[in-house]
Amino acid sequence: MANAIYPKYKEALLGAAANSAITGSGATGLYAALVDTGTYTYSSAHEFYSSLSGVVGTDQEITTPTLTNGTVDGDNVTYTAVSGATVEAIVLYRKNAGANTTWRLVAYIDTSVTGLPVTPNGGDISITWNASGIFTL
């Protein structure tokens, strides 16, 4: 699977649905999950975090999210003391104060990510986003 914006997220944006803005922080921020694709398979039908499986490590917030000319960017992320299955992809999602059945999946990224795939060894995993941004709509 190549990088993709989840179609259900696009529908949420076009319909101005609740919990679709990604410029929040903390409980309403943009987060990144490391994913083992041996357990999770991307599906255009997936809409919420509860559809994910194979999450490795502790999800990290992408702080200082920006939107410029349709391009989303934000600070790089570091996952600390990661162990578990091999990581081949990152899933971005928009968190909110509700249950994970309401956290919207935003993007699936498995190509053009420096350092992926990676087999965790208990150390840190740093993700550096592309200089041109994380993704563009």
C-alpha angles and dihedrals in degrees: 000000000000124000113294143177108230108252091221088058091052089052090050091052094048091048093045089236122184116268096022101111112098101193095088127100139220111001090011099039140119112265136188125216124196109228136200106217090201085073103026126052120192114245127184086218093063113107110160139042090251087073091064124099131172096045110168123202126348118318115247130217117238099225125207096022113194135192117205123166091335094312120123118210137161144156120310116258135227124201111204129218095354120185132163137064127359114281117224103159146027124221119202118207140173111240125205136177092269132082121298087257085076100044104108119227108230111176142001113212122186105140133062093022112133110230099023131151096043134167108218116233101181093277132105124287116208122198117201113193121223113274089241092057140275096278142334128222 
